[in-house]
Amino acid sequence: MEQLELQDLKVDKVVDARGTACPGPLLEAKKAIGTISSGEIMEILSADEGTKRDIPKWANKKGHEYMGTVEESGYFKIYLKKG
């Protein structure tokens, strides 16, 4: 997905994990994914570099769809669709 398309997504849940280091953002995402329904979209905010690798890997393993990452100033927005 293109960065512009990602930014226009309607997200169902935002997880702001910018204050935590690895594996904090992943743990926050694991907790939050249980609170949304299948097909809903979650946005994870993280300043940790490792999160860009960890979350897509975890999503694929669990059957969720990694939709892409948007880089902001000093942090990332990672998009997932719950499987």
PDB file of N, CA, C and O in Angstrom:
ATOM      1  N   MET A   1       0.841  -1.189   0.000  1.00  0.00           N
ATOM      2  CA  MET A   1       0.000   0.000   0.000  1.00  0.00           C
ATOM      3  C   MET A   1       0.882   1.246   0.000  1.00  0.00           C
ATOM      4  O   MET A   1       1.961   1.255   0.591  1.00  0.00           O
ATOM      5  N   GLU A   2       0.420   2.272  -0.654  1.00  0.00           N
ATOM      6  CA  GLU A   2       1.169   3.527  -0.700  1.00  0.00           C
ATOM      7  C   GLU A   2       1.032   4.275   0.630  1.00  0.00           C
ATOM      8  O   GLU A   2       0.043   4.111   1.345  1.00  0.00           O
ATOM      9  N   GLN A   3       2.031   5.091   0.948  1.00  0.00           N
ATOM     10  CA  GLN A   3       2.008   5.871   2.190  1.00  0.00           C
ATOM     11  C   GLN A   3       0.746   6.729   2.307  1.00  0.00           C
ATOM     12  O   GLN A   3       0.140   6.811   3.375  1.00  0.00           O
ATOM     13  N   LEU A   4       0.353   7.372   1.190  1.00  0.00           N
ATOM     14  CA  LEU A   4      -0.832   8.239   1.237  1.00  0.00           C
ATOM     15  C   LEU A   4      -2.088   7.444   1.534  1.00  0.00           C
ATOM     16  O   LEU A   4      -2.936   7.880   2.313  1.00  0.00           O
ATOM     17  N   GLU A   5      -2.212   6.277   0.915  1.00  0.00           N
ATOM     18  CA  GLU A   5      -3.383   5.428   1.169  1.00  0.00           C
ATOM     19  C   GLU A   5      -3.423   5.014   2.631  1.00  0.00           C
ATOM     20  O   GLU A   5      -4.482   5.030   3.259  1.00  0.00           O
ATOM     21  N   LEU A   6      -2.264   4.642   3.172  1.00  0.00           N
ATOM     22  CA  LEU A   6      -2.202   4.227   4.568  1.00  0.00           C
ATOM     23  C   LEU A   6      -2.660   5.352   5.498  1.00  0.00           C
ATOM     24  O   LEU A   6      -3.391   5.114   6.460  1.00  0.00           O
ATOM     25  N   GLN A   7      -2.222   6.579   5.202  1.00  0.00           N
ATOM     26  CA  GLN A   7      -2.584   7.696   6.069  1.00  0.00           C
ATOM     27  C   GLN A   7      -4.069   8.020   6.009  1.00  0.00           C
ATOM     28  O   GLN A   7      -4.607   8.629   6.934  1.00  0.00           O
ATOM     29  N   ASP A   8      -4.732   7.623   4.939  1.00  0.00           N
ATOM     30  CA  ASP A   8      -6.165   7.884   4.805  1.00  0.00           C
ATOM     31  C   ASP A   8      -7.028   6.754   5.369  1.00  0.00           C
ATOM     32  O   ASP A   8      -8.255   6.857   5.380  1.00  0.00           O
ATOM     33  N   LEU A   9      -6.397   5.687   5.834  1.00  0.00           N
ATOM     34  CA  LEU A   9      -7.161   4.565   6.372  1.00  0.00           C
ATOM     35  C   LEU A   9      -7.986   4.993   7.586  1.00  0.00           C
ATOM     36  O   LEU A   9      -7.565   5.835   8.379  1.00  0.00           O
ATOM     37  N   LYS A  10      -9.153   4.401   7.707  1.00  0.00           N
ATOM     38  CA  LYS A  10      -9.942   4.595   8.917  1.00  0.00           C
ATOM     39  C   LYS A  10      -9.505   3.480   9.869  1.00  0.00           C
ATOM     40  O   LYS A  10      -9.753   2.301   9.616  1.00  0.00           O
ATOM     41  N   VAL A  11      -8.861   3.863  10.949  1.00  0.00           N
ATOM     42  CA  VAL A  11      -8.399   2.836  11.883  1.00  0.00           C
ATOM     43  C   VAL A  11      -9.408   2.647  13.001  1.00  0.00           C
ATOM     44  O   VAL A  11     -10.070   3.589  13.435  1.00  0.00           O
ATOM     45  N   ASP A  12      -9.508   1.400  13.459  1.00  0.00           N
ATOM     46  CA  ASP A  12     -10.457   1.075  14.520  1.00  0.00           C
ATOM     47  C   ASP A  12      -9.826   1.175  15.901  1.00  0.00           C
ATOM     48  O   ASP A  12     -10.520   1.336  16.905  1.00  0.00           O
ATOM     49  N   LYS A  13      -8.501   1.078  15.940  1.00  0.00           N
ATOM     50  CA  LYS A  13      -7.797   1.086  17.233  1.00  0.00           C
ATOM     51  C   LYS A  13      -6.422   1.694  17.014  1.00  0.00           C
ATOM     52  O   LYS A  13      -5.731   1.337  16.060  1.00  0.00           O
ATOM     53  N   VAL A  14      -6.016   2.613  17.892  1.00  0.00           N
ATOM     54  CA  VAL A  14      -4.665   3.177  17.846  1.00  0.00           C
ATOM     55  C   VAL A  14      -3.943   2.743  19.111  1.00  0.00           C
ATOM     56  O   VAL A  14      -4.454   2.915  20.218  1.00  0.00           O
ATOM     57  N   VAL A  15      -2.753   2.179  18.942  1.00  0.00           N
ATOM     58  CA  VAL A  15      -1.922   1.771  20.065  1.00  0.00           C
ATOM     59  C   VAL A  15      -0.712   2.697  20.067  1.00  0.00           C
ATOM     60  O   VAL A  15       0.133   2.625  19.175  1.00  0.00           O
ATOM     61  N   ASP A  16      -0.631   3.563  21.068  1.00  0.00           N
ATOM     62  CA  ASP A  16       0.502   4.484  21.156  1.00  0.00           C
ATOM     63  C   ASP A  16       1.554   3.883  22.081  1.00  0.00           C
ATOM     64  O   ASP A  16       1.455   3.974  23.305  1.00  0.00           O
ATOM     65  N   ALA A  17       2.565   3.266  21.467  1.00  0.00           N
ATOM     66  CA  ALA A  17       3.634   2.613  22.235  1.00  0.00           C
ATOM     67  C   ALA A  17       4.955   3.374  22.087  1.00  0.00           C
ATOM     68  O   ALA A  17       6.032   2.792  22.217  1.00  0.00           O
ATOM     69  N   ARG A  18       4.861   4.664  21.816  1.00  0.00           N
ATOM     70  CA  ARG A  18       6.076   5.454  21.590  1.00  0.00           C
ATOM     71  C   ARG A  18       6.942   5.579  22.831  1.00  0.00           C
ATOM     72  O   ARG A  18       8.140   5.839  22.722  1.00  0.00           O
ATOM     73  N   GLY A  19       6.362   5.399  24.002  1.00  0.00           N
ATOM     74  CA  GLY A  19       7.145   5.523  25.236  1.00  0.00           C
ATOM     75  C   GLY A  19       7.845   4.243  25.651  1.00  0.00           C
ATOM     76  O   GLY A  19       8.551   4.228  26.659  1.00  0.00           O
ATOM     77  N   THR A  20       7.665   3.172  24.898  1.00  0.00           N
ATOM     78  CA  THR A  20       8.249   1.892  25.297  1.00  0.00           C
ATOM     79  C   THR A  20       9.289   1.424  24.290  1.00  0.00           C
ATOM     80  O   THR A  20       9.196   1.702  23.094  1.00  0.00           O
ATOM     81  N   ALA A  21      10.281   0.708  24.807  1.00  0.00           N
ATOM     82  CA  ALA A  21      11.304   0.116  23.936  1.00  0.00           C
ATOM     83  C   ALA A  21      10.934  -1.334  23.674  1.00  0.00           C
ATOM     84  O   ALA A  21      10.075  -1.894  24.355  1.00  0.00           O
ATOM     85  N   CYS A  22      11.574  -1.935  22.699  1.00  0.00           N
ATOM     86  CA  CYS A  22      11.353  -3.323  22.330  1.00  0.00           C
ATOM     87  C   CYS A  22      11.481  -4.207  23.573  1.00  0.00           C
ATOM     88  O   CYS A  22      12.445  -4.005  24.311  1.00  0.00           O
ATOM     89  N   PRO A  23      10.616  -5.150  23.868  1.00  0.00           N
ATOM     90  CA  PRO A  23       9.474  -5.602  23.050  1.00  0.00           C
ATOM     91  C   PRO A  23       8.157  -4.933  23.423  1.00  0.00           C
ATOM     92  O   PRO A  23       7.092  -5.463  23.107  1.00  0.00           O
ATOM     93  N   GLY A  24       8.203  -3.784  24.086  1.00  0.00           N
ATOM     94  CA  GLY A  24       6.984  -3.101  24.527  1.00  0.00           C
ATOM     95  C   GLY A  24       5.935  -2.898  23.455  1.00  0.00           C
ATOM     96  O   GLY A  24       4.780  -3.275  23.655  1.00  0.00           O
ATOM     97  N   PRO A  25       6.305  -2.303  22.301  1.00  0.00           N
ATOM     98  CA  PRO A  25       5.281  -2.090  21.267  1.00  0.00           C
ATOM     99  C   PRO A  25       4.618  -3.380  20.789  1.00  0.00           C
ATOM    100  O   PRO A  25       3.418  -3.402  20.518  1.00  0.00           O
ATOM    101  N   LEU A  26       5.397  -4.447  20.687  1.00  0.00           N
ATOM    102  CA  LEU A  26       4.834  -5.731  20.258  1.00  0.00           C
ATOM    103  C   LEU A  26       3.863  -6.258  21.310  1.00  0.00           C
ATOM    104  O   LEU A  26       2.787  -6.748  20.965  1.00  0.00           O
ATOM    105  N   LEU A  27       4.229  -6.164  22.587  1.00  0.00           N
ATOM    106  CA  LEU A  27       3.350  -6.629  23.662  1.00  0.00           C
ATOM    107  C   LEU A  27       2.055  -5.812  23.677  1.00  0.00           C
ATOM    108  O   LEU A  27       0.970  -6.363  23.861  1.00  0.00           O
ATOM    109  N   GLU A  28       2.178  -4.493  23.481  1.00  0.00           N
ATOM    110  CA  GLU A  28       0.982  -3.635  23.432  1.00  0.00           C
ATOM    111  C   GLU A  28       0.079  -4.049  22.263  1.00  0.00           C
ATOM    112  O   GLU A  28      -1.143  -4.109  22.402  1.00  0.00           O
ATOM    113  N   ALA A  29       0.697  -4.332  21.113  1.00  0.00           N
ATOM    114  CA  ALA A  29      -0.074  -4.737  19.927  1.00  0.00           C
ATOM    115  C   ALA A  29      -0.778  -6.066  20.178  1.00  0.00           C
ATOM    116  O   ALA A  29      -1.935  -6.241  19.797  1.00  0.00           O
ATOM    117  N   LYS A  30      -0.075  -7.007  20.823  1.00  0.00           N
ATOM    118  CA  LYS A  30      -0.678  -8.320  21.124  1.00  0.00           C
ATOM    119  C   LYS A  30      -1.896  -8.156  22.021  1.00  0.00           C
ATOM    120  O   LYS A  30      -2.914  -8.818  21.815  1.00  0.00           O
ATOM    121  N   LYS A  31      -1.798  -7.277  23.017  1.00  0.00           N
ATOM    122  CA  LYS A  31      -2.933  -7.033  23.912  1.00  0.00           C
ATOM    123  C   LYS A  31      -4.089  -6.395  23.148  1.00  0.00           C
ATOM    124  O   LYS A  31      -5.240  -6.810  23.283  1.00  0.00           O
ATOM    125  N   ALA A  32      -3.769  -5.385  22.346  1.00  0.00           N
ATOM    126  CA  ALA A  32      -4.804  -4.598  21.668  1.00  0.00           C
ATOM    127  C   ALA A  32      -5.522  -5.385  20.581  1.00  0.00           C
ATOM    128  O   ALA A  32      -6.706  -5.151  20.335  1.00  0.00           O
ATOM    129  N   ILE A  33      -4.829  -6.317  19.923  1.00  0.00           N
ATOM    130  CA  ILE A  33      -5.449  -7.051  18.804  1.00  0.00           C
ATOM    131  C   ILE A  33      -6.655  -7.848  19.308  1.00  0.00           C
ATOM    132  O   ILE A  33      -7.588  -8.122  18.552  1.00  0.00           O
ATOM    133  N   GLY A  34      -6.626  -8.214  20.579  1.00  0.00           N
ATOM    134  CA  GLY A  34      -7.748  -8.945  21.173  1.00  0.00           C
ATOM    135  C   GLY A  34      -8.984  -8.096  21.392  1.00  0.00           C
ATOM    136  O   GLY A  34     -10.065  -8.622  21.658  1.00  0.00           O
ATOM    137  N   THR A  35      -8.832  -6.786  21.282  1.00  0.00           N
ATOM    138  CA  THR A  35      -9.962  -5.891  21.558  1.00  0.00           C
ATOM    139  C   THR A  35     -10.687  -5.441  20.287  1.00  0.00           C
ATOM    140  O   THR A  35     -11.686  -4.724  20.356  1.00  0.00           O
ATOM    141  N   ILE A  36     -10.172  -5.870  19.115  1.00  0.00           N
ATOM    142  CA  ILE A  36     -10.841  -5.500  17.865  1.00  0.00           C
ATOM    143  C   ILE A  36     -11.343  -6.757  17.151  1.00  0.00           C
ATOM    144  O   ILE A  36     -10.900  -7.871  17.430  1.00  0.00           O
ATOM    145  N   SER A  37     -12.265  -6.550  16.239  1.00  0.00           N
ATOM    146  CA  SER A  37     -12.867  -7.667  15.508  1.00  0.00           C
ATOM    147  C   SER A  37     -12.084  -7.986  14.243  1.00  0.00           C
ATOM    148  O   SER A  37     -11.309  -7.168  13.747  1.00  0.00           O
ATOM    149  N   SER A  38     -12.303  -9.185  13.738  1.00  0.00           N
ATOM    150  CA  SER A  38     -11.678  -9.610  12.492  1.00  0.00           C
ATOM    151  C   SER A  38     -12.005  -8.615  11.382  1.00  0.00           C
ATOM    152  O   SER A  38     -13.156  -8.204  11.229  1.00  0.00           O
ATOM    153  N   GLY A  39     -10.987  -8.227  10.607  1.00  0.00           N
ATOM    154  CA  GLY A  39     -11.194  -7.283   9.515  1.00  0.00           C
ATOM    155  C   GLY A  39     -11.002  -5.830   9.909  1.00  0.00           C
ATOM    156  O   GLY A  39     -10.932  -4.951   9.050  1.00  0.00           O
ATOM    157  N   GLU A  40     -10.917  -5.574  11.213  1.00  0.00           N
ATOM    158  CA  GLU A  40     -10.700  -4.198  11.672  1.00  0.00           C
ATOM    159  C   GLU A  40      -9.213  -3.849  11.584  1.00  0.00           C
ATOM    160  O   GLU A  40      -8.356  -4.731  11.533  1.00  0.00           O
ATOM    161  N   ILE A  41      -8.929  -2.552  11.568  1.00  0.00           N
ATOM    162  CA  ILE A  41      -7.564  -2.080  11.356  1.00  0.00           C
ATOM    163  C   ILE A  41      -7.013  -1.425  12.618  1.00  0.00           C
ATOM    164  O   ILE A  41      -7.681  -0.632  13.281  1.00  0.00           O
ATOM    165  N   MET A  42      -5.760  -1.790  12.924  1.00  0.00           N
ATOM    166  CA  MET A  42      -5.076  -1.250  14.088  1.00  0.00           C
ATOM    167  C   MET A  42      -3.846  -0.486  13.626  1.00  0.00           C
ATOM    168  O   MET A  42      -3.132  -0.919  12.722  1.00  0.00           O
ATOM    169  N   GLU A  43      -3.610   0.648  14.257  1.00  0.00           N
ATOM    170  CA  GLU A  43      -2.427   1.467  13.983  1.00  0.00           C
ATOM    171  C   GLU A  43      -1.555   1.445  15.236  1.00  0.00           C
ATOM    172  O   GLU A  43      -2.019   1.776  16.328  1.00  0.00           O
ATOM    173  N   ILE A  44      -0.296   1.056  15.074  1.00  0.00           N
ATOM    174  CA  ILE A  44       0.635   1.027  16.197  1.00  0.00           C
ATOM    175  C   ILE A  44       1.647   2.150  16.000  1.00  0.00           C
ATOM    176  O   ILE A  44       2.291   2.241  14.955  1.00  0.00           O
ATOM    177  N   LEU A  45       1.782   3.001  17.010  1.00  0.00           N
ATOM    178  CA  LEU A  45       2.764   4.084  16.968  1.00  0.00           C
ATOM    179  C   LEU A  45       3.973   3.641  17.787  1.00  0.00           C
ATOM    180  O   LEU A  45       3.832   3.250  18.945  1.00  0.00           O
ATOM    181  N   SER A  46       5.149   3.703  17.190  1.00  0.00           N
ATOM    182  CA  SER A  46       6.347   3.260  17.890  1.00  0.00           C
ATOM    183  C   SER A  46       7.558   4.057  17.438  1.00  0.00           C
ATOM    184  O   SER A  46       7.679   4.417  16.268  1.00  0.00           O
ATOM    185  N   ALA A  47       8.454   4.329  18.382  1.00  0.00           N
ATOM    186  CA  ALA A  47       9.707   5.009  18.047  1.00  0.00           C
ATOM    187  C   ALA A  47      10.855   4.002  18.011  1.00  0.00           C
ATOM    188  O   ALA A  47      11.999   4.375  17.753  1.00  0.00           O
ATOM    189  N   ASP A  48      10.555   2.734  18.268  1.00  0.00           N
ATOM    190  CA  ASP A  48      11.594   1.701  18.337  1.00  0.00           C
ATOM    191  C   ASP A  48      11.818   1.064  16.965  1.00  0.00           C
ATOM    192  O   ASP A  48      10.888   0.530  16.360  1.00  0.00           O
ATOM    193  N   GLU A  49      13.063   1.127  16.479  1.00  0.00           N
ATOM    194  CA  GLU A  49      13.413   0.584  15.156  1.00  0.00           C
ATOM    195  C   GLU A  49      13.004  -0.883  14.992  1.00  0.00           C
ATOM    196  O   GLU A  49      12.498  -1.274  13.940  1.00  0.00           O
ATOM    197  N   GLY A  50      13.221  -1.683  16.017  1.00  0.00           N
ATOM    198  CA  GLY A  50      12.944  -3.120  15.943  1.00  0.00           C
ATOM    199  C   GLY A  50      11.487  -3.443  15.666  1.00  0.00           C
ATOM    200  O   GLY A  50      11.161  -4.491  15.109  1.00  0.00           O
ATOM    201  N   THR A  51      10.619  -2.529  16.063  1.00  0.00           N
ATOM    202  CA  THR A  51       9.179  -2.746  15.883  1.00  0.00           C
ATOM    203  C   THR A  51       8.817  -2.907  14.410  1.00  0.00           C
ATOM    204  O   THR A  51       7.888  -3.639  14.069  1.00  0.00           O
ATOM    205  N   LYS A  52       9.557  -2.220  13.539  1.00  0.00           N
ATOM    206  CA  LYS A  52       9.268  -2.311  12.094  1.00  0.00           C
ATOM    207  C   LYS A  52       9.453  -3.726  11.565  1.00  0.00           C
ATOM    208  O   LYS A  52       8.816  -4.111  10.584  1.00  0.00           O
ATOM    209  N   ARG A  53      10.322  -4.503  12.210  1.00  0.00           N
ATOM    210  CA  ARG A  53      10.524  -5.910  11.829  1.00  0.00           C
ATOM    211  C   ARG A  53       9.615  -6.839  12.624  1.00  0.00           C
ATOM    212  O   ARG A  53       8.995  -7.749  12.074  1.00  0.00           O
ATOM    213  N   ASP A  54       9.550  -6.589  13.931  1.00  0.00           N
ATOM    214  CA  ASP A  54       8.849  -7.507  14.842  1.00  0.00           C
ATOM    215  C   ASP A  54       7.353  -7.623  14.555  1.00  0.00           C
ATOM    216  O   ASP A  54       6.807  -8.725  14.523  1.00  0.00           O
ATOM    217  N   ILE A  55       6.699  -6.493  14.348  1.00  0.00           N
ATOM    218  CA  ILE A  55       5.239  -6.525  14.193  1.00  0.00           C
ATOM    219  C   ILE A  55       4.816  -7.226  12.904  1.00  0.00           C
ATOM    220  O   ILE A  55       3.914  -8.062  12.947  1.00  0.00           O
ATOM    221  N   PRO A  56       5.437  -6.917  11.744  1.00  0.00           N
ATOM    222  CA  PRO A  56       5.044  -7.675  10.539  1.00  0.00           C
ATOM    223  C   PRO A  56       5.278  -9.180  10.696  1.00  0.00           C
ATOM    224  O   PRO A  56       4.456  -9.983  10.256  1.00  0.00           O
ATOM    225  N   LYS A  57       6.393  -9.564  11.320  1.00  0.00           N
ATOM    226  CA  LYS A  57       6.694 -10.991  11.521  1.00  0.00           C
ATOM    227  C   LYS A  57       5.626 -11.651  12.387  1.00  0.00           C
ATOM    228  O   LYS A  57       5.118 -12.723  12.057  1.00  0.00           O
ATOM    229  N   TRP A  58       5.296 -11.001  13.490  1.00  0.00           N
ATOM    230  CA  TRP A  58       4.278 -11.522  14.405  1.00  0.00           C
ATOM    231  C   TRP A  58       2.917 -11.594  13.707  1.00  0.00           C
ATOM    232  O   TRP A  58       2.200 -12.585  13.845  1.00  0.00           O
ATOM    233  N   ALA A  59       2.561 -10.542  12.957  1.00  0.00           N
ATOM    234  CA  ALA A  59       1.260 -10.503  12.273  1.00  0.00           C
ATOM    235  C   ALA A  59       1.132 -11.668  11.303  1.00  0.00           C
ATOM    236  O   ALA A  59       0.106 -12.347  11.273  1.00  0.00           O
ATOM    237  N   ASN A  60       2.178 -11.898  10.506  1.00  0.00           N
ATOM    238  CA  ASN A  60       2.123 -12.996   9.537  1.00  0.00           C
ATOM    239  C   ASN A  60       1.989 -14.341  10.225  1.00  0.00           C
ATOM    240  O   ASN A  60       1.265 -15.219   9.756  1.00  0.00           O
ATOM    241  N   LYS A  61       2.690 -14.502  11.342  1.00  0.00           N
ATOM    242  CA  LYS A  61       2.640 -15.770  12.075  1.00  0.00           C
ATOM    243  C   LYS A  61       1.242 -16.023  12.633  1.00  0.00           C
ATOM    244  O   LYS A  61       0.789 -17.166  12.702  1.00  0.00           O
ATOM    245  N   LYS A  62       0.561 -14.942  13.032  1.00  0.00           N
ATOM    246  CA  LYS A  62      -0.754 -15.065  13.663  1.00  0.00           C
ATOM    247  C   LYS A  62      -1.914 -14.955  12.680  1.00  0.00           C
ATOM    248  O   LYS A  62      -3.075 -15.057  13.078  1.00  0.00           O
ATOM    249  N   GLY A  63      -1.610 -14.747  11.392  1.00  0.00           N
ATOM    250  CA  GLY A  63      -2.684 -14.688  10.403  1.00  0.00           C
ATOM    251  C   GLY A  63      -3.320 -13.321  10.242  1.00  0.00           C
ATOM    252  O   GLY A  63      -4.417 -13.203   9.696  1.00  0.00           O
ATOM    253  N   HIS A  64      -2.633 -12.276  10.719  1.00  0.00           N
ATOM    254  CA  HIS A  64      -3.116 -10.906  10.515  1.00  0.00           C
ATOM    255  C   HIS A  64      -2.407 -10.346   9.287  1.00  0.00           C
ATOM    256  O   HIS A  64      -1.357 -10.848   8.888  1.00  0.00           O
ATOM    257  N   GLU A  65      -2.979  -9.313   8.696  1.00  0.00           N
ATOM    258  CA  GLU A  65      -2.381  -8.733   7.497  1.00  0.00           C
ATOM    259  C   GLU A  65      -1.591  -7.472   7.844  1.00  0.00           C
ATOM    260  O   GLU A  65      -2.151  -6.480   8.311  1.00  0.00           O
ATOM    261  N   TYR A  66      -0.282  -7.529   7.609  1.00  0.00           N
ATOM    262  CA  TYR A  66       0.551  -6.337   7.766  1.00  0.00           C
ATOM    263  C   TYR A  66       0.300  -5.471   6.546  1.00  0.00           C
ATOM    264  O   TYR A  66       0.510  -5.920   5.419  1.00  0.00           O
ATOM    265  N   MET A  67      -0.145  -4.238   6.748  1.00  0.00           N
ATOM    266  CA  MET A  67      -0.541  -3.385   5.632  1.00  0.00           C
ATOM    267  C   MET A  67       0.537  -2.390   5.215  1.00  0.00           C
ATOM    268  O   MET A  67       0.526  -1.894   4.089  1.00  0.00           O
ATOM    269  N   GLY A  68       1.469  -2.096   6.125  1.00  0.00           N
ATOM    270  CA  GLY A  68       2.537  -1.169   5.786  1.00  0.00           C
ATOM    271  C   GLY A  68       2.914  -0.277   6.943  1.00  0.00           C
ATOM    272  O   GLY A  68       2.279  -0.291   7.997  1.00  0.00           O
ATOM    273  N   THR A  69       3.961   0.499   6.726  1.00  0.00           N
ATOM    274  CA  THR A  69       4.495   1.395   7.744  1.00  0.00           C
ATOM    275  C   THR A  69       4.661   2.792   7.145  1.00  0.00           C
ATOM    276  O   THR A  69       5.125   2.942   6.015  1.00  0.00           O
ATOM    277  N   VAL A  70       4.283   3.794   7.903  1.00  0.00           N
ATOM    278  CA  VAL A  70       4.487   5.189   7.510  1.00  0.00           C
ATOM    279  C   VAL A  70       5.499   5.783   8.488  1.00  0.00           C
ATOM    280  O   VAL A  70       5.321   5.691   9.703  1.00  0.00           O
ATOM    281  N   GLU A  71       6.554   6.387   7.960  1.00  0.00           N
ATOM    282  CA  GLU A  71       7.549   7.016   8.822  1.00  0.00           C
ATOM    283  C   GLU A  71       7.170   8.455   9.081  1.00  0.00           C
ATOM    284  O   GLU A  71       6.972   9.240   8.153  1.00  0.00           O
ATOM    285  N   GLU A  72       7.073   8.794  10.359  1.00  0.00           N
ATOM    286  CA  GLU A  72       6.812  10.170  10.763  1.00  0.00           C
ATOM    287  C   GLU A  72       8.118  10.714  11.334  1.00  0.00           C
ATOM    288  O   GLU A  72       9.135  10.021  11.323  1.00  0.00           O
ATOM    289  N   SER A  73       8.097  11.920  11.819  1.00  0.00           N
ATOM    290  CA  SER A  73       9.293  12.519  12.402  1.00  0.00           C
ATOM    291  C   SER A  73       9.540  11.907  13.785  1.00  0.00           C
ATOM    292  O   SER A  73       8.856  12.244  14.752  1.00  0.00           O
ATOM    293  N   GLY A  74      10.518  11.010  13.867  1.00  0.00           N
ATOM    294  CA  GLY A  74      10.872  10.413  15.157  1.00  0.00           C
ATOM    295  C   GLY A  74      10.089   9.179  15.569  1.00  0.00           C
ATOM    296  O   GLY A  74      10.346   8.615  16.633  1.00  0.00           O
ATOM    297  N   TYR A  75       9.136   8.748  14.746  1.00  0.00           N
ATOM    298  CA  TYR A  75       8.401   7.514  15.066  1.00  0.00           C
ATOM    299  C   TYR A  75       7.766   6.936  13.805  1.00  0.00           C
ATOM    300  O   TYR A  75       7.817   7.534  12.731  1.00  0.00           O
ATOM    301  N   PHE A  76       7.167   5.758  13.965  1.00  0.00           N
ATOM    302  CA  PHE A  76       6.543   5.047  12.843  1.00  0.00           C
ATOM    303  C   PHE A  76       5.088   4.779  13.170  1.00  0.00           C
ATOM    304  O   PHE A  76       4.700   4.667  14.333  1.00  0.00           O
ATOM    305  N   LYS A  77       4.283   4.679  12.105  1.00  0.00           N
ATOM    306  CA  LYS A  77       2.901   4.212  12.236  1.00  0.00           C
ATOM    307  C   LYS A  77       2.840   2.897  11.461  1.00  0.00           C
ATOM    308  O   LYS A  77       3.101   2.858  10.258  1.00  0.00           O
ATOM    309  N   ILE A  78       2.496   1.839  12.157  1.00  0.00           N
ATOM    310  CA  ILE A  78       2.445   0.511  11.544  1.00  0.00           C
ATOM    311  C   ILE A  78       0.981   0.080  11.501  1.00  0.00           C
ATOM    312  O   ILE A  78       0.262   0.168  12.496  1.00  0.00           O
ATOM    313  N   TYR A  79       0.554  -0.391  10.321  1.00  0.00           N
ATOM    314  CA  TYR A  79      -0.853  -0.748  10.121  1.00  0.00           C
ATOM    315  C   TYR A  79      -1.038  -2.250   9.956  1.00  0.00           C
ATOM    316  O   TYR A  79      -0.316  -2.908   9.207  1.00  0.00           O
ATOM    317  N   LEU A  80      -2.025  -2.773  10.677  1.00  0.00           N
ATOM    318  CA  LEU A  80      -2.373  -4.191  10.628  1.00  0.00           C
ATOM    319  C   LEU A  80      -3.869  -4.336  10.452  1.00  0.00           C
ATOM    320  O   LEU A  80      -4.653  -3.533  10.959  1.00  0.00           O
ATOM    321  N   LYS A  81      -4.255  -5.379   9.719  1.00  0.00           N
ATOM    322  CA  LYS A  81      -5.673  -5.745   9.654  1.00  0.00           C
ATOM    323  C   LYS A  81      -5.797  -7.083  10.367  1.00  0.00           C
ATOM    324  O   LYS A  81      -5.077  -8.031  10.054  1.00  0.00           O
ATOM    325  N   LYS A  82      -6.712  -7.153  11.325  1.00  0.00           N
ATOM    326  CA  LYS A  82      -6.869  -8.393  12.099  1.00  0.00           C
ATOM    327  C   LYS A  82      -7.422  -9.499  11.207  1.00  0.00           C
ATOM    328  O   LYS A  82      -8.385  -9.299  10.467  1.00  0.00           O
ATOM    329  N   GLY A  83      -6.791 -10.669  11.294  1.00  0.00           N
ATOM    330  CA  GLY A  83      -7.189 -11.824  10.501  1.00  0.00           C
ATOM    331  C   GLY A  83      -8.351 -12.570  11.095  1.00  0.00           C
ATOM    332  O   GLY A  83      -8.796 -13.570  10.531  1.00  0.00           O
TER     333      GLY A  83
END
